[in-house]
Amino acid sequence: MYKAIILSLVMPLMIVSLLYSQWTFYKSYIEERLSKVQSYVAVLLIFCLYQFFIIEFCRSTIDGLYYQYSMAILSFYLSNYMREKYLGHVMLVLAPLFDNFFLYTINDIPAAAMLNFAWEGALLLIICEIFIRIETLPLIYRCTLEFLIVNQIPPLVYFVLPGKYHAMSATYFTFASIIDVTLGTLLMFAVANVYVNFLTKQYEELRMARYDVSHDGLTNLLNYDSFHSHMNELSQKSSRHQIICILDIDDFKKFNDTYGHLEGNDVLVYFTKRLFAEVKAHFGKLASVYRFGGEEFCVSVHGVTVEDCLEMTDKLAEELRTKDYVTATGDKITVTFSGGIALGCDKKDIKTVLREADKALYYSKRHKKGSVTCAKDLEKKSTDTDMPLSY
């Protein structure tokens, strides 16, 4: 009776609680303070500690070994949902390796039993990958079936493997224990489903909160705070091959005064959708786009040429010319913009590059609206556009 309670009630609840604490700690604390690699190492160390706890609890209470892969399987599904797929794969491989190594070094199991980790890890990966791809079944059924299969494998193999491969006494695994594990698995999944739903909801809320802090609410571009952080990061290294491109919508105040601020907001959204699309089409992940303030926007891109940026702005201007903005009253407006581009080098810090781009922008606005000026061209001209810039 004691063994049945441990297997069907205590261990399932304990494992789900460990899972919850592991992922809560990872998402709310570790991920925010460490780099990607460091956070992965930290959560894997916690995972190994929990694996050790599960093994020792099981051995000290009922002198057996059950549910040793439940944490890994639950983490695999949860990591896939939270876009941490590789972390889940590592846990699936690490669980049998750590378990067998621990049993070999601490509990003096036969050396041949250490080889179990190879087929156990391969079997875990294969089963998890198969079930994650069976999209005809709801995820809840896929996960339940996988638990029922995997949690029964360790007891069942002791009925077919030679004794030298046993990590535990084969006499301990009975069909009664298999029934207890089945009941415990069902309970574990029911509770895990509640926990996972809560965790994913908590994760989505945290992700949305981070998004709101770093993005502009109107245009969904990265906001000024994100730009400030980006500039601080760039200031720690050479500005070589770093390009700053600042764009400003022409006569936006006049448009606001004529059509109102709500229509002005729609123009900002209209412009930023096309700006973002052009930047991503030309530069992909090399570039980031910020709402610098009001009707002013900034593109920061690394590893391309000034000519590439000019090609992008030309395409954007052409797109705006061919597709006029239509106001609520039916008026067609051609939206134009002015811009300034500056290229960094080893002798310039990023603040200097930013100021040069800003000077080039104001040269465009004062001398030829609807054009984009390169900072290097201003070096050949005598202008009075030296305006202070703080950020």
C-alpha positions as CSV (number, residue, x, y, z in Angstrom):
1,M,0.0,0.0,0.0
2,Y,2.9,2.3,0.9
3,K,4.5,1.7,-2.5
4,A,1.2,2.3,-4.3
5,I,0.7,5.7,-2.6
6,I,4.2,6.8,-3.5
7,L,3.9,5.7,-7.1
8,S,0.4,6.8,-7.8
9,L,0.2,10.0,-5.8
10,V,3.3,11.4,-4.1
11,M,5.8,11.1,-7.0
12,P,3.5,12.5,-9.7
13,L,2.7,15.6,-7.7
14,M,6.4,16.0,-6.7
15,I,7.6,15.8,-10.3
16,V,5.1,18.4,-11.6
17,S,6.0,20.7,-8.7
18,L,9.7,20.5,-9.6
19,L,8.8,21.1,-13.3
20,Y,6.9,24.2,-12.3
21,S,9.7,25.6,-10.1
22,Q,12.3,24.9,-12.7
23,W,10.6,26.8,-15.6
24,T,9.3,29.6,-13.4
25,F,12.8,30.3,-12.1
26,Y,14.2,30.0,-15.7
27,K,11.7,32.4,-17.3
28,S,11.3,35.0,-14.5
29,Y,14.9,35.2,-13.2
30,I,17.7,33.3,-15.1
31,E,16.8,34.3,-18.6
32,E,16.6,38.0,-17.8
33,R,20.0,38.1,-16.1
34,L,22.2,35.8,-18.1
35,S,23.2,35.3,-21.7
36,K,21.5,32.6,-23.7
37,V,24.4,30.1,-23.2
38,Q,24.7,30.9,-19.5
39,S,20.9,30.6,-18.9
40,Y,20.9,27.2,-20.7
41,V,23.8,25.9,-18.5
42,A,22.0,27.2,-15.4
43,V,18.7,25.5,-16.2
44,L,20.4,22.3,-17.1
45,L,22.2,22.2,-13.8
46,I,18.9,22.7,-12.0
47,F,17.5,19.9,-14.2
48,C,20.3,17.5,-13.2
49,L,19.8,18.4,-9.5
50,Y,16.1,17.6,-9.8
51,Q,16.9,14.3,-11.5
52,F,19.2,13.4,-8.7
53,F,16.5,14.3,-6.2
54,I,13.9,12.1,-8.0
55,I,16.2,9.1,-8.2
56,E,17.3,9.4,-4.5
57,F,13.7,9.9,-3.3
58,C,12.5,6.9,-5.3
59,R,15.3,4.7,-4.1
60,S,15.2,5.8,-0.5
61,T,11.4,5.4,-0.1
62,I,10.5,2.4,-2.2
63,D,14.0,1.1,-3.3
64,G,13.1,1.4,-7.0
65,L,13.5,3.6,-10.0
66,Y,10.4,5.1,-11.7
67,Y,9.4,8.3,-13.5
68,Q,13.0,9.2,-14.2
69,Y,12.2,10.6,-17.6
70,S,9.0,12.4,-16.8
71,M,10.8,15.7,-16.2
72,A,12.6,15.5,-19.5
73,I,9.4,14.7,-21.5
74,L,7.4,17.5,-19.9
75,S,10.3,19.9,-20.4
76,F,10.5,18.9,-24.1
77,Y,6.9,19.8,-24.7
78,L,7.1,22.9,-22.7
79,S,10.3,24.1,-24.3
80,N,8.8,23.6,-27.8
81,Y,5.9,25.8,-26.8
82,M,8.2,28.4,-25.4
83,R,10.4,28.5,-28.5
84,E,13.3,26.8,-26.6
85,K,13.3,23.6,-28.7
86,Y,17.0,22.8,-28.4
87,L,16.8,23.0,-24.7
88,G,14.2,20.3,-24.6
89,H,16.3,18.0,-26.8
90,V,19.3,18.4,-24.6
91,M,17.2,17.4,-21.6
92,L,16.0,14.3,-23.3
93,V,19.6,13.2,-24.0
94,L,20.9,14.4,-20.6
95,A,18.3,12.6,-18.5
96,P,19.4,8.9,-19.2
97,L,23.1,9.9,-19.4
98,F,22.9,11.5,-15.9
99,D,20.7,8.9,-14.4
100,N,22.9,5.9,-15.4
101,F,26.1,7.8,-14.6
102,F,24.8,8.6,-11.1
103,L,23.6,5.0,-10.5
104,Y,27.0,3.7,-11.7
105,T,29.2,6.0,-9.6
106,I,27.0,6.2,-6.4
107,N,25.1,3.0,-6.3
108,D,27.6,0.7,-7.9
109,I,25.4,-0.7,-10.7
110,P,27.0,-3.2,-13.2
111,A,29.2,-1.4,-15.7
112,A,27.3,-2.9,-18.6
113,A,24.2,-1.1,-17.3
114,M,25.8,2.2,-18.0
115,L,25.3,1.4,-21.7
116,N,21.5,1.8,-21.1
117,F,21.8,5.5,-21.6
118,A,22.5,5.1,-25.3
119,W,19.3,3.2,-26.2
120,E,17.2,5.0,-23.6
121,G,18.2,8.5,-24.9
122,A,17.7,7.4,-28.5
123,L,14.3,5.9,-27.7
124,L,13.2,9.1,-25.9
125,L,14.2,11.3,-28.8
126,I,12.5,9.1,-31.3
127,I,9.2,8.8,-29.4
128,C,9.1,12.5,-28.6
129,E,9.8,13.5,-32.2
130,I,7.2,11.1,-33.5
131,F,4.5,12.3,-31.1
132,I,5.2,16.0,-31.6
133,R,4.6,15.5,-35.3
134,I,1.3,13.7,-35.1
135,E,-0.8,16.8,-35.6
136,T,-4.0,14.8,-36.2
137,L,-4.3,14.2,-32.5
138,P,-4.7,17.1,-30.0
139,L,-1.5,17.8,-28.0
140,I,-3.2,16.7,-24.8
141,Y,-3.8,13.1,-26.2
142,R,-0.3,12.9,-27.7
143,C,1.4,13.8,-24.5
144,T,-0.8,11.4,-22.5
145,L,0.0,8.5,-24.8
146,E,3.7,9.2,-24.7
147,F,3.7,9.3,-20.9
148,L,1.9,5.9,-20.7
149,I,4.4,4.4,-23.1
150,V,7.7,5.9,-21.7
151,N,6.9,5.5,-18.0
152,Q,6.2,1.8,-18.5
153,I,9.4,1.1,-20.5
154,P,11.9,1.0,-17.5
155,P,9.8,-1.6,-15.5
156,L,9.0,-3.7,-18.6
157,V,12.6,-4.0,-19.9
158,Y,13.6,-5.8,-16.8
159,F,11.5,-8.7,-17.9
160,V,13.5,-9.1,-21.1
161,L,17.0,-7.7,-20.5
162,P,19.8,-10.0,-19.2
163,G,20.7,-9.4,-15.5
164,K,24.0,-7.7,-16.2
165,Y,22.1,-4.8,-17.8
166,H,19.9,-4.2,-14.7
167,A,20.4,-1.0,-12.8
168,M,17.9,-2.2,-10.2
169,S,16.8,-5.6,-8.9
170,A,14.5,-7.1,-11.4
171,T,12.4,-8.7,-8.6
172,Y,11.2,-5.3,-7.6
173,F,9.4,-4.5,-10.9
174,T,6.0,-6.3,-10.8
175,F,2.9,-5.9,-12.9
176,A,1.3,-4.3,-9.8
177,S,3.9,-1.6,-9.9
178,I,3.1,-1.1,-13.6
179,I,-0.5,-0.5,-12.7
180,D,0.5,2.0,-10.0
181,V,2.7,3.8,-12.5
182,T,-0.1,4.0,-15.0
183,L,-2.4,5.6,-12.4
184,G,0.4,7.9,-11.3
185,T,1.0,8.9,-14.9
186,L,-2.6,9.8,-15.5
187,L,-2.6,11.9,-12.3
188,M,0.8,13.5,-13.3
189,F,-0.5,14.5,-16.6
190,A,-3.8,15.9,-15.3
191,V,-1.9,18.1,-12.8
192,A,0.9,18.9,-15.3
193,N,-1.8,20.1,-17.8
194,V,-3.0,22.7,-15.3
195,Y,0.5,23.7,-14.4
196,V,1.6,24.0,-18.0
197,N,-1.4,26.1,-19.0
198,F,-0.6,28.4,-16.1
199,L,3.0,28.6,-17.0
200,T,2.3,29.3,-20.7
201,K,-0.2,32.0,-19.7
202,Q,2.4,33.5,-17.3
203,Y,5.0,33.3,-20.1
204,E,2.8,35.0,-22.6
205,E,1.9,37.8,-20.1
206,L,5.7,38.3,-19.4
207,R,6.5,38.2,-23.2
208,M,3.8,40.8,-23.9
209,A,4.9,43.0,-21.0
210,R,8.5,42.9,-22.4
211,Y,7.2,43.7,-25.8
212,D,5.1,46.7,-24.6
213,V,8.2,48.1,-22.8
214,S,10.4,47.8,-25.8
215,H,8.0,48.7,-28.7
216,D,6.0,51.7,-29.7
217,G,2.3,51.2,-29.1
218,L,1.2,52.8,-32.3
219,T,3.6,51.5,-35.0
220,N,4.9,48.4,-33.2
221,L,8.4,49.4,-34.1
222,L,11.1,49.4,-31.4
223,N,10.8,52.5,-29.3
224,Y,13.1,55.2,-28.1
225,D,14.1,53.3,-25.0
226,S,15.2,50.4,-27.1
227,F,17.1,52.7,-29.4
228,H,18.9,54.2,-26.4
229,S,19.9,50.6,-25.2
230,H,21.0,49.8,-28.7
231,M,23.2,52.9,-28.9
232,N,24.7,52.0,-25.5
233,E,25.6,48.5,-26.8
234,L,27.1,49.9,-30.0
235,S,29.2,52.4,-28.0
236,Q,31.1,49.5,-26.4
237,K,32.6,48.4,-29.8
238,S,33.9,49.9,-33.0
239,S,31.4,51.6,-35.3
240,R,33.1,50.1,-38.3
241,H,30.5,48.9,-40.9
242,Q,27.7,50.3,-38.8
243,I,25.2,52.5,-40.7
244,I,22.7,54.8,-39.1
245,C,19.8,56.0,-41.4
246,I,17.4,58.6,-40.0
247,L,14.1,59.3,-41.9
248,D,11.6,62.0,-41.3
249,I,8.1,62.3,-42.9
250,D,7.9,65.6,-44.8
251,D,5.3,68.2,-43.7
252,F,3.8,66.0,-41.1
253,K,2.7,68.9,-38.9
254,K,0.9,70.5,-41.8
255,F,-0.9,67.2,-42.4
256,N,-1.9,67.0,-38.8
257,D,-3.2,70.5,-38.8
258,T,-5.2,69.9,-41.9
259,Y,-6.7,66.4,-41.3
260,G,-6.3,66.0,-37.5
261,H,-4.1,63.8,-35.2
262,L,-6.1,60.6,-35.7
263,E,-5.5,60.8,-39.4
264,G,-1.9,61.6,-38.7
265,N,-1.6,58.5,-36.6
266,D,-2.9,56.5,-39.6
267,V,-0.3,58.0,-41.8
268,L,2.4,57.0,-39.3
269,V,1.2,53.4,-39.4
270,Y,0.9,53.5,-43.2
271,F,4.5,54.7,-43.5
272,T,6.0,52.4,-40.9
273,K,4.5,49.3,-42.4
274,R,6.2,50.1,-45.7
275,L,9.4,51.1,-44.1
276,F,9.6,47.9,-42.0
277,A,8.8,45.8,-45.1
278,E,11.5,47.4,-47.2
279,V,14.2,47.2,-44.5
280,K,13.5,43.5,-43.8
281,A,13.4,42.7,-47.5
282,H,16.8,44.3,-48.1
283,F,18.7,43.6,-44.8
284,G,16.7,40.9,-42.9
285,K,18.1,40.4,-39.4
286,L,21.0,42.7,-40.0
287,A,18.9,45.7,-39.4
288,S,16.6,47.1,-36.7
289,V,14.0,49.8,-37.1
290,Y,13.1,52.3,-34.4
291,R,10.5,55.0,-34.0
292,F,13.0,57.8,-33.0
293,G,10.3,60.2,-32.0
294,G,7.2,61.7,-33.5
295,E,7.4,61.3,-37.3
296,E,11.1,60.5,-37.2
297,F,12.5,57.0,-37.6
298,C,15.9,55.3,-37.4
299,V,17.3,52.3,-39.2
300,S,20.4,50.7,-37.7
301,V,22.2,48.2,-39.9
302,H,25.5,46.5,-39.8
303,G,27.6,45.0,-42.6
304,V,26.1,46.6,-45.7
305,T,27.1,49.6,-47.8
306,V,25.7,53.1,-48.0
307,E,24.7,52.3,-51.5
308,D,22.6,49.4,-50.2
309,C,20.8,51.9,-47.8
310,L,20.2,54.3,-50.6
311,E,18.7,51.6,-52.7
312,M,16.4,50.7,-49.8
313,T,15.2,54.3,-49.4
314,D,14.7,54.7,-53.2
315,K,12.5,51.6,-53.2
316,L,10.6,53.0,-50.2
317,A,10.1,56.3,-51.9
318,E,8.9,54.6,-55.1
319,E,6.5,52.4,-53.1
320,L,5.0,55.6,-51.5
321,R,4.7,57.4,-54.8
322,T,2.8,54.5,-56.5
323,K,0.5,53.9,-53.6
324,D,-1.0,57.2,-52.3
325,Y,-2.4,57.4,-48.8
326,V,-6.2,57.9,-48.9
327,T,-7.7,60.0,-46.1
328,A,-11.1,59.4,-44.5
329,T,-12.5,62.1,-46.7
330,G,-11.2,60.5,-49.9
331,D,-8.2,62.8,-50.5
332,K,-5.2,61.2,-52.0
333,I,-1.9,62.2,-50.4
334,T,1.6,61.2,-51.6
335,V,3.7,60.7,-48.5
336,T,7.3,61.7,-48.9
337,F,10.3,61.7,-46.5
338,S,13.7,63.2,-46.1
339,G,16.7,61.2,-44.7
340,G,20.3,61.2,-43.6
341,I,22.8,58.4,-43.7
342,A,26.1,58.0,-41.9
343,L,28.7,55.2,-42.0
344,G,30.9,54.4,-39.0
345,C,34.6,53.6,-39.0
346,D,37.3,52.8,-36.4
347,K,37.9,56.5,-35.7
348,K,34.3,57.3,-34.9
349,D,32.2,56.3,-32.0
350,I,28.5,55.6,-32.6
351,K,27.5,58.9,-31.1
352,T,29.5,60.7,-33.8
353,V,27.9,58.5,-36.5
354,L,24.4,59.3,-35.1
355,R,25.1,63.1,-35.1
356,E,26.4,62.9,-38.7
357,A,23.2,61.1,-39.8
358,D,21.2,63.8,-38.0
359,K,23.1,66.6,-39.7
360,A,22.5,64.9,-43.1
361,L,18.8,64.6,-42.4
362,Y,18.5,68.3,-41.6
363,Y,20.4,69.2,-44.7
364,S,17.9,67.3,-46.7
365,K,14.9,68.9,-45.0
366,R,16.3,72.5,-45.5
367,H,17.7,72.2,-49.0
368,K,15.7,69.4,-50.8
369,K,12.7,67.7,-49.1
370,G,12.0,64.2,-50.3
371,S,15.7,63.4,-50.7
372,V,18.3,61.4,-48.7
373,T,21.7,62.9,-48.0
374,C,24.9,61.0,-47.1
375,A,27.0,62.4,-44.4
376,K,30.2,61.9,-46.4
377,D,28.8,64.3,-49.0
378,L,28.4,67.0,-46.4
379,E,32.1,67.0,-45.7
380,K,32.6,68.6,-49.1
381,K,30.0,71.3,-48.4
382,S,29.9,74.3,-46.1
383,T,26.6,74.2,-44.2
384,D,25.2,75.6,-41.0
385,T,23.3,72.5,-40.1
386,D,25.4,71.7,-37.0
387,M,22.5,71.0,-34.5
388,P,22.9,69.5,-31.1
389,L,21.5,66.0,-30.5
390,S,20.9,64.2,-27.3
391,Y,19.5,60.8,-26.7
